[in-house]
């Protein structure tokens, strides 16, 4: 598997260095443009990343009624 992965990605590998404290454990959101790290941000333990559909589903499961705005 490693050999196959190495062959498939050999030409496109790029090293991105993210500076975090040695004791850091957690999740990050990263923004990379043209192979260069532009920004990153760690998540707080209670944060999630979700699509709008997932957000609406979570709100509905919590008892909220979600309706689209009326058209003008």
Beta strands, then each sheet from edge to edge (+ up, - down):
strand 1: 28-33
strand 2: 36-42
sheet 1: 1+ 2-
end
